Amino acid sequence: MKKNITINLCGRLFQIDEDAYELLQQYINSLRSSFGLQDGGEEIVDDIETRIAELFDELKSNGIVAITIDHVKDIITRIGKPEQLTGDEEQKEKKGDAWDNARTAAKGLYNNVRTRTAGKKLFRNPNDKMVAGVMSGLAAYTGTDATWWRLGMVVFTMFYGVGILAYIILAIVLPQANLPEEKLQMQGIDVTPQNLAGAVMDHGEPVRQHEGWLREAFSIVMKLVVGFFIVILIIVAFSLALALLGVILGGLFALLMPAADIATLPFVIGDVSFGELWYNHTIMFIGLMLSVLTVLFIPVYAIVHILLSYTKKIKPMGTVQRIICIVLWMIALGCAIKLGYILI
């Protein structure tokens, strides 16, 4: 539940929730930044604040008890953003050296991002995803088109795979918006009983982006790419599963057969001398086998889980579960390398 606070705006008291107050402060600060270099800029900002107070009074007269973030967004749209209020001619008069221009642009970009993301939480979007919903979640958080995020990911992938690495990290770290309240928070909508009821009635379906030709074309290409990677994942999982079975059989041979008999087998296992390792270094051999089994099993489990969750047979892994699997795999890999170096 969001906390309401009381503010004094132009000598008038209003109840406003915290997210709405933060957005209002960002808007007023951006106004002061834009008009600060102009003569009479402070008076202009004061007039705008007076106008905002008048609009808040109208809301109170209509029975609105507390101002919400949606009310503030609507007022900002009606009044206009700073760059719309200043106009092109005034912008030309404010141009200074390259550093001032860059600083002003960066500040404007920062204020724009803060305005777009105010009252939102970053999630992976499960209802508009091509792989894990990371790009769609970023688009919902920033109020932009997911297609441009996906194109950016492809571009960064060309630089030594940076895009893929960043995507994997975000897919592991970011939670998925599964609950109705999480999907409302992802879109910046107040979590109220009415909105929750609407989200439940809509079965959690998102407000999708406009289906333009670029999005359609990119969607087709991504489906082909995803299909290719699914085939690769299946091949990798099958290969790792065979290796896992081989390690299990090797361990069983070492346990059940004498070293002399193992040495006569026409398999590679005879060259490794598992029997000798078992009899001479039992504890270290067991540790090596468990480490190797873990190194092989976790990827197989993860790939099978990803494929089943992609077909919506089961729920995707949670963030904690992913981190635990990665940590366990890294520990097992380190142990396998260390023990393998000692024994073999």
TANORBEL-V718681 format. One record per residue. N is the residue number from 0. RES is the residue in one letter. PHI is phi in whole degrees, 0 to 359 (NA if undefined). PSI is psi in whole degrees, -180 to 180 (999 if undefined). D_FIRST is the distance of its C-alpha to the first C-alpha in Angstrom with 1 decimal. Layout:
n:N res:RES phi:PHI psi:PSI d_first:D_FIRST
n:N res:RES phi:PHI psi:PSI d_first:D_FIRST
//
This chain:
n:0 res:M phi:NA psi:132 d_first:0.0
n:1 res:K phi:277 psi:145 d_first:3.8
n:2 res:K phi:269 psi:136 d_first:6.6
n:3 res:N phi:267 psi:144 d_first:9.6
n:4 res:I phi:233 psi:160 d_first:13.0
n:5 res:T phi:257 psi:129 d_first:16.5
n:6 res:I phi:238 psi:156 d_first:19.1
n:7 res:N phi:249 psi:109 d_first:22.8
n:8 res:L phi:241 psi:110 d_first:24.3
n:9 res:C phi:58 psi:40 d_first:28.0
n:10 res:G phi:79 psi:11 d_first:28.0
n:11 res:R phi:238 psi:142 d_first:25.3
n:12 res:L phi:263 psi:136 d_first:21.9
n:13 res:F phi:222 psi:146 d_first:18.8
n:14 res:Q phi:269 psi:130 d_first:15.1
n:15 res:I phi:213 psi:142 d_first:13.4
n:16 res:D phi:281 psi:166 d_first:10.1
n:17 res:E phi:297 psi:-44 d_first:10.7
n:18 res:D phi:296 psi:-40 d_first:11.7
n:19 res:A phi:294 psi:-38 d_first:13.8
n:20 res:Y phi:294 psi:-41 d_first:15.4
n:21 res:E phi:297 psi:-43 d_first:16.3
n:22 res:L phi:295 psi:-40 d_first:17.9
n:23 res:L phi:297 psi:-42 d_first:19.7
n:24 res:Q phi:297 psi:-42 d_first:21.1
n:25 res:Q phi:298 psi:-41 d_first:22.3
n:26 res:Y phi:294 psi:-46 d_first:24.0
n:27 res:I phi:294 psi:-39 d_first:25.7
n:28 res:N phi:296 psi:-39 d_first:26.8
n:29 res:S phi:293 psi:-34 d_first:28.3
n:30 res:L phi:295 psi:-45 d_first:30.1
n:31 res:R phi:296 psi:-36 d_first:31.5
n:32 res:S phi:293 psi:-38 d_first:32.6
n:33 res:S phi:284 psi:-39 d_first:34.3
n:34 res:F phi:265 psi:-3 d_first:36.0
n:35 res:G phi:296 psi:-29 d_first:36.7
n:36 res:L phi:272 psi:-2 d_first:40.2
n:37 res:Q phi:262 psi:152 d_first:41.3
n:38 res:D phi:291 psi:131 d_first:43.2
n:39 res:G phi:75 psi:16 d_first:41.0
n:40 res:G phi:296 psi:-39 d_first:37.8
n:41 res:E phi:298 psi:-39 d_first:35.9
n:42 res:E phi:295 psi:-38 d_first:37.0
n:43 res:I phi:297 psi:-45 d_first:35.7
n:44 res:V phi:296 psi:-39 d_first:32.2
n:45 res:D phi:297 psi:-40 d_first:32.3
n:46 res:D phi:296 psi:-40 d_first:33.3
n:47 res:I phi:293 psi:-41 d_first:30.4
n:48 res:E phi:298 psi:-39 d_first:27.9
n:49 res:T phi:298 psi:-41 d_first:29.6
n:50 res:R phi:295 psi:-40 d_first:29.3
n:51 res:I phi:297 psi:-42 d_first:25.5
n:52 res:A phi:299 psi:-39 d_first:25.3
n:53 res:E phi:297 psi:-42 d_first:27.4
n:54 res:L phi:293 psi:-36 d_first:25.2
n:55 res:F phi:296 psi:-39 d_first:22.1
n:56 res:D phi:298 psi:-39 d_first:24.4
n:57 res:E phi:299 psi:-41 d_first:25.2
n:58 res:L phi:296 psi:-41 d_first:21.6
n:59 res:K phi:297 psi:-40 d_first:21.3
n:60 res:S phi:293 psi:-22 d_first:24.6
n:61 res:N phi:270 psi:7 d_first:23.3
n:62 res:G phi:95 psi:8 d_first:20.6
n:63 res:I phi:281 psi:120 d_first:17.6
n:64 res:V phi:279 psi:-46 d_first:15.6
n:65 res:A phi:233 psi:136 d_first:13.4
n:66 res:I phi:285 psi:131 d_first:14.6
n:67 res:T phi:253 psi:173 d_first:12.7
n:68 res:I phi:295 psi:-30 d_first:14.0
n:69 res:D phi:294 psi:-38 d_first:16.1
n:70 res:H phi:297 psi:-43 d_first:17.8
n:71 res:V phi:294 psi:-42 d_first:18.7
n:72 res:K phi:299 psi:-42 d_first:20.1
n:73 res:D phi:296 psi:-41 d_first:22.1
n:74 res:I phi:293 psi:-40 d_first:23.5
n:75 res:I phi:298 psi:-39 d_first:24.5
n:76 res:T phi:295 psi:-40 d_first:26.2
n:77 res:R phi:290 psi:-41 d_first:28.1
n:78 res:I phi:281 psi:-42 d_first:29.2
n:79 res:G phi:112 psi:151 d_first:29.9
n:80 res:K phi:282 psi:161 d_first:29.4
n:81 res:P phi:306 psi:-42 d_first:31.6
n:82 res:E phi:292 psi:-25 d_first:34.1
n:83 res:Q phi:283 psi:-34 d_first:34.5
n:84 res:L phi:284 psi:-34 d_first:35.1
n:85 res:T phi:287 psi:-36 d_first:37.6
n:86 res:G phi:83 psi:162 d_first:39.9
n:87 res:D phi:292 psi:-42 d_first:42.4
n:88 res:E phi:296 psi:-42 d_first:45.1
n:89 res:E phi:293 psi:-33 d_first:43.0
n:90 res:Q phi:295 psi:-37 d_first:41.7
n:91 res:K phi:295 psi:-37 d_first:45.4
n:92 res:E phi:292 psi:-25 d_first:46.1
n:93 res:K phi:272 psi:-5 d_first:43.4
n:94 res:K phi:292 psi:130 d_first:44.8
n:95 res:G phi:240 psi:-141 d_first:46.1
n:96 res:D phi:283 psi:176 d_first:47.1
n:97 res:A phi:297 psi:-36 d_first:45.7
n:98 res:W phi:294 psi:-43 d_first:43.4
n:99 res:D phi:296 psi:-41 d_first:41.8
n:100 res:N phi:297 psi:-44 d_first:41.3
n:101 res:A phi:295 psi:-41 d_first:39.7
n:102 res:R phi:294 psi:-41 d_first:37.4
n:103 res:T phi:296 psi:-42 d_first:36.4
n:104 res:A phi:296 psi:-42 d_first:35.8
n:105 res:A phi:296 psi:-41 d_first:33.7
n:106 res:K phi:294 psi:-40 d_first:31.6
n:107 res:G phi:296 psi:-41 d_first:31.2
n:108 res:L phi:296 psi:-42 d_first:30.3
n:109 res:Y phi:298 psi:-46 d_first:27.7
n:110 res:N phi:295 psi:-37 d_first:26.1
n:111 res:N phi:295 psi:-43 d_first:26.4
n:112 res:V phi:294 psi:-43 d_first:24.6
n:113 res:R phi:297 psi:-38 d_first:21.8
n:114 res:T phi:293 psi:-42 d_first:21.5
n:115 res:R phi:291 psi:-33 d_first:21.5
n:116 res:T phi:263 psi:-1 d_first:19.0
n:117 res:A phi:299 psi:132 d_first:16.4
n:118 res:G phi:77 psi:6 d_first:12.9
n:119 res:K phi:251 psi:159 d_first:14.4
n:120 res:K phi:236 psi:147 d_first:14.8
n:121 res:L phi:272 psi:120 d_first:18.3
n:122 res:F phi:228 psi:165 d_first:19.2
n:123 res:R phi:276 psi:135 d_first:22.5
n:124 res:N phi:269 psi:111 d_first:22.8
n:125 res:P phi:281 psi:-15 d_first:24.5
n:126 res:N phi:262 psi:-4 d_first:25.4
n:127 res:D phi:217 psi:58 d_first:27.4
n:128 res:K phi:239 psi:154 d_first:29.2
n:129 res:M phi:251 psi:-30 d_first:32.8
n:130 res:V phi:233 psi:-74 d_first:32.6
n:131 res:A phi:237 psi:0 d_first:29.2
n:132 res:G phi:83 psi:14 d_first:27.0
n:133 res:V phi:291 psi:-50 d_first:26.8
n:134 res:M phi:295 psi:-39 d_first:28.3
n:135 res:S phi:293 psi:-36 d_first:26.3
n:136 res:G phi:294 psi:-41 d_first:23.0
n:137 res:L phi:295 psi:-38 d_first:24.3
n:138 res:A phi:295 psi:-42 d_first:25.3
n:139 res:A phi:295 psi:-37 d_first:22.0
n:140 res:Y phi:292 psi:-37 d_first:20.4
n:141 res:T phi:261 psi:-3 d_first:23.1
n:142 res:G phi:67 psi:36 d_first:23.7
n:143 res:T phi:238 psi:-178 d_first:27.3
n:144 res:D phi:272 psi:131 d_first:29.7
n:145 res:A phi:297 psi:-25 d_first:29.7
n:146 res:T phi:300 psi:-41 d_first:33.5
n:147 res:W phi:291 psi:-35 d_first:33.9
n:148 res:W phi:295 psi:-42 d_first:31.8
n:149 res:R phi:293 psi:-40 d_first:34.0
n:150 res:L phi:297 psi:-41 d_first:37.1
n:151 res:G phi:298 psi:-39 d_first:36.1
n:152 res:M phi:296 psi:-40 d_first:35.7
n:153 res:V phi:296 psi:-43 d_first:39.1
n:154 res:V phi:298 psi:-46 d_first:40.6
n:155 res:F phi:291 psi:-26 d_first:39.3
n:156 res:T phi:296 psi:-30 d_first:40.5
n:157 res:M phi:292 psi:-20 d_first:44.0
n:158 res:F phi:268 psi:79 d_first:43.8
n:159 res:Y phi:57 psi:32 d_first:44.6
n:160 res:G phi:74 psi:19 d_first:41.7
n:161 res:V phi:299 psi:-39 d_first:39.0
n:162 res:G phi:298 psi:-43 d_first:36.9
n:163 res:I phi:294 psi:-43 d_first:37.1
n:164 res:L phi:298 psi:-45 d_first:36.3
n:165 res:A phi:296 psi:-39 d_first:33.2
n:166 res:Y phi:296 psi:-44 d_first:32.1
n:167 res:I phi:298 psi:-43 d_first:32.6
n:168 res:I phi:297 psi:-45 d_first:30.6
n:169 res:L phi:295 psi:-38 d_first:27.6
n:170 res:A phi:295 psi:-31 d_first:28.0
n:171 res:I phi:281 psi:-42 d_first:27.9
n:172 res:V phi:280 psi:-43 d_first:25.1
n:173 res:L phi:284 psi:133 d_first:22.6
n:174 res:P phi:284 psi:160 d_first:20.5
n:175 res:Q phi:263 psi:139 d_first:20.9
n:176 res:A phi:280 psi:93 d_first:18.3
n:177 res:N phi:261 psi:-38 d_first:19.0
n:178 res:L phi:277 psi:153 d_first:15.9
n:179 res:P phi:303 psi:-40 d_first:14.8
n:180 res:E phi:293 psi:-32 d_first:11.3
n:181 res:E phi:292 psi:-37 d_first:13.3
n:182 res:K phi:290 psi:-33 d_first:15.7
n:183 res:L phi:292 psi:-43 d_first:13.3
n:184 res:Q phi:295 psi:-34 d_first:12.1
n:185 res:M phi:296 psi:-33 d_first:15.9
n:186 res:Q phi:265 psi:-1 d_first:16.7
n:187 res:G phi:77 psi:25 d_first:14.2
n:188 res:I phi:263 psi:137 d_first:12.9
n:189 res:D phi:301 psi:136 d_first:9.5
n:190 res:V phi:276 psi:89 d_first:7.8
n:191 res:T phi:242 psi:161 d_first:8.5
n:192 res:P phi:304 psi:-39 d_first:10.9
n:193 res:Q phi:295 psi:-47 d_first:13.8
n:194 res:N phi:293 psi:-37 d_first:13.4
n:195 res:L phi:297 psi:-41 d_first:12.9
n:196 res:A phi:297 psi:-40 d_first:16.0
n:197 res:G phi:294 psi:-39 d_first:17.8
n:198 res:A phi:293 psi:-39 d_first:17.2
n:199 res:V phi:292 psi:-41 d_first:18.5
n:200 res:M phi:295 psi:-32 d_first:21.4
n:201 res:D phi:276 psi:3 d_first:22.3
n:202 res:H phi:58 psi:31 d_first:22.5
n:203 res:G phi:73 psi:14 d_first:20.5
n:204 res:E phi:290 psi:135 d_first:23.3
n:205 res:P phi:277 psi:165 d_first:22.6
n:206 res:V phi:277 psi:105 d_first:23.9
n:207 res:R phi:281 psi:158 d_first:27.0
n:208 res:Q phi:289 psi:162 d_first:29.0
n:209 res:H phi:297 psi:129 d_first:32.2
n:210 res:E phi:277 psi:80 d_first:34.9
n:211 res:G phi:277 psi:174 d_first:37.6
n:212 res:W phi:293 psi:-35 d_first:40.8
n:213 res:L phi:295 psi:-43 d_first:39.8
n:214 res:R phi:295 psi:-40 d_first:36.8
n:215 res:E phi:297 psi:-46 d_first:39.0
n:216 res:A phi:296 psi:-45 d_first:41.7
n:217 res:F phi:295 psi:-36 d_first:39.4
n:218 res:S phi:298 psi:-41 d_first:37.8
n:219 res:I phi:295 psi:-46 d_first:41.3
n:220 res:V phi:298 psi:-44 d_first:42.3
n:221 res:M phi:295 psi:-36 d_first:39.2
n:222 res:K phi:295 psi:-38 d_first:39.8
n:223 res:L phi:294 psi:-43 d_first:43.3
n:224 res:V phi:296 psi:-44 d_first:42.2
n:225 res:V phi:298 psi:-41 d_first:39.6
n:226 res:G phi:299 psi:-41 d_first:42.3
n:227 res:F phi:297 psi:-45 d_first:44.7
n:228 res:F phi:292 psi:-32 d_first:42.3
n:229 res:I phi:297 psi:-42 d_first:41.6
n:230 res:V phi:298 psi:-44 d_first:45.4
n:231 res:I phi:299 psi:-43 d_first:45.6
n:232 res:L phi:298 psi:-40 d_first:42.9
n:233 res:I phi:297 psi:-43 d_first:44.7
n:234 res:I phi:296 psi:-45 d_first:48.0
n:235 res:V phi:297 psi:-45 d_first:46.4
n:236 res:A phi:298 psi:-40 d_first:44.8
n:237 res:F phi:294 psi:-42 d_first:48.2
n:238 res:S phi:295 psi:-45 d_first:50.1
n:239 res:L phi:295 psi:-35 d_first:47.8
n:240 res:A phi:295 psi:-40 d_first:48.0
n:241 res:L phi:296 psi:-42 d_first:51.8
n:242 res:A phi:296 psi:-39 d_first:51.8
n:243 res:L phi:298 psi:-43 d_first:49.6
n:244 res:L phi:296 psi:-39 d_first:52.1
n:245 res:G phi:296 psi:-41 d_first:55.0
n:246 res:V phi:294 psi:-40 d_first:53.5
n:247 res:I phi:298 psi:-44 d_first:53.0
n:248 res:L phi:296 psi:-39 d_first:56.6
n:249 res:G phi:298 psi:-41 d_first:57.9
n:250 res:G phi:296 psi:-40 d_first:56.3
n:251 res:L phi:295 psi:-42 d_first:57.7
n:252 res:F phi:299 psi:-41 d_first:61.2
n:253 res:A phi:295 psi:-34 d_first:61.0
n:254 res:L phi:282 psi:-39 d_first:60.1
n:255 res:L phi:262 psi:-20 d_first:62.6
n:256 res:M phi:245 psi:144 d_first:65.6
n:257 res:P phi:296 psi:159 d_first:67.9
n:258 res:A phi:298 psi:-36 d_first:68.0
n:259 res:A phi:296 psi:-39 d_first:71.5
n:260 res:D phi:289 psi:-37 d_first:70.4
n:261 res:I phi:297 psi:-38 d_first:67.4
n:262 res:A phi:295 psi:-21 d_first:69.6
n:263 res:T phi:269 psi:-5 d_first:71.7
n:264 res:L phi:290 psi:144 d_first:68.9
n:265 res:P phi:276 psi:34 d_first:69.2
n:266 res:F phi:244 psi:167 d_first:65.5
n:267 res:V phi:297 psi:-24 d_first:63.9
n:268 res:I phi:302 psi:-31 d_first:62.7
n:269 res:G phi:293 psi:-35 d_first:66.2
n:270 res:D phi:291 psi:-33 d_first:66.2
n:271 res:V phi:287 psi:-23 d_first:63.0
n:272 res:S phi:62 psi:53 d_first:64.7
n:273 res:F phi:300 psi:-34 d_first:61.7
n:274 res:G phi:297 psi:-44 d_first:64.1
n:275 res:E phi:295 psi:-40 d_first:65.2
n:276 res:L phi:298 psi:-39 d_first:61.7
n:277 res:W phi:294 psi:-44 d_first:60.8
n:278 res:Y phi:281 psi:-30 d_first:63.8
n:279 res:N phi:264 psi:-30 d_first:63.8
n:280 res:H phi:223 psi:64 d_first:60.1
n:281 res:T phi:301 psi:-52 d_first:58.3
n:282 res:I phi:295 psi:-45 d_first:55.1
n:283 res:M phi:293 psi:-35 d_first:54.7
n:284 res:F phi:294 psi:-42 d_first:55.6
n:285 res:I phi:297 psi:-42 d_first:52.9
n:286 res:G phi:298 psi:-41 d_first:50.4
n:287 res:L phi:297 psi:-45 d_first:51.6
n:288 res:M phi:296 psi:-44 d_first:51.4
n:289 res:L phi:295 psi:-38 d_first:47.8
n:290 res:S phi:295 psi:-46 d_first:46.7
n:291 res:V phi:296 psi:-42 d_first:48.4
n:292 res:L phi:300 psi:-41 d_first:47.0
n:293 res:T phi:294 psi:-43 d_first:43.4
n:294 res:V phi:300 psi:-36 d_first:44.0
n:295 res:L phi:276 psi:-37 d_first:45.2
n:296 res:F phi:288 psi:-43 d_first:42.8
n:297 res:I phi:300 psi:-46 d_first:39.5
n:298 res:P phi:298 psi:-39 d_first:40.3
n:299 res:V phi:297 psi:-46 d_first:41.6
n:300 res:Y phi:299 psi:-44 d_first:38.5
n:301 res:A phi:296 psi:-43 d_first:36.2
n:302 res:I phi:295 psi:-45 d_first:38.3
n:303 res:V phi:298 psi:-41 d_first:38.5
n:304 res:H phi:296 psi:-42 d_first:34.7
n:305 res:I phi:298 psi:-45 d_first:34.2
n:306 res:L phi:295 psi:-42 d_first:36.8
n:307 res:L phi:291 psi:-39 d_first:35.3
n:308 res:S phi:290 psi:-32 d_first:31.7
n:309 res:Y phi:294 psi:-33 d_first:33.1
n:310 res:T phi:272 psi:5 d_first:34.7
n:311 res:K phi:64 psi:28 d_first:31.5
n:312 res:K phi:283 psi:-36 d_first:33.3
n:313 res:I phi:224 psi:170 d_first:30.8
n:314 res:K phi:282 psi:147 d_first:27.4
n:315 res:P phi:296 psi:160 d_first:27.6
n:316 res:M phi:298 psi:146 d_first:27.6
n:317 res:G phi:282 psi:167 d_first:24.4
n:318 res:T phi:299 psi:-44 d_first:24.4
n:319 res:V phi:297 psi:-42 d_first:25.3
n:320 res:Q phi:296 psi:-40 d_first:28.1
n:321 res:R phi:296 psi:-46 d_first:29.5
n:322 res:I phi:296 psi:-41 d_first:29.6
n:323 res:I phi:298 psi:-44 d_first:31.3
n:324 res:C phi:298 psi:-43 d_first:33.9
n:325 res:I phi:295 psi:-45 d_first:34.7
n:326 res:V phi:297 psi:-45 d_first:35.2
n:327 res:L phi:298 psi:-41 d_first:37.3
n:328 res:W phi:295 psi:-42 d_first:39.4
n:329 res:M phi:294 psi:-40 d_first:40.1
n:330 res:I phi:296 psi:-45 d_first:41.1
n:331 res:A phi:296 psi:-40 d_first:43.3
n:332 res:L phi:296 psi:-44 d_first:44.9
n:333 res:G phi:298 psi:-43 d_first:45.7
n:334 res:C phi:295 psi:-41 d_first:47.2
n:335 res:A phi:296 psi:-42 d_first:49.2
n:336 res:I phi:295 psi:-45 d_first:50.7
n:337 res:K phi:296 psi:-50 d_first:51.6
n:338 res:L phi:292 psi:-37 d_first:53.2
n:339 res:G phi:297 psi:-39 d_first:54.8
n:340 res:Y phi:295 psi:-38 d_first:56.4
n:341 res:I phi:289 psi:-45 d_first:57.7
n:342 res:L phi:274 psi:-35 d_first:59.1
n:343 res:I phi:249 psi:999 d_first:60.2
//
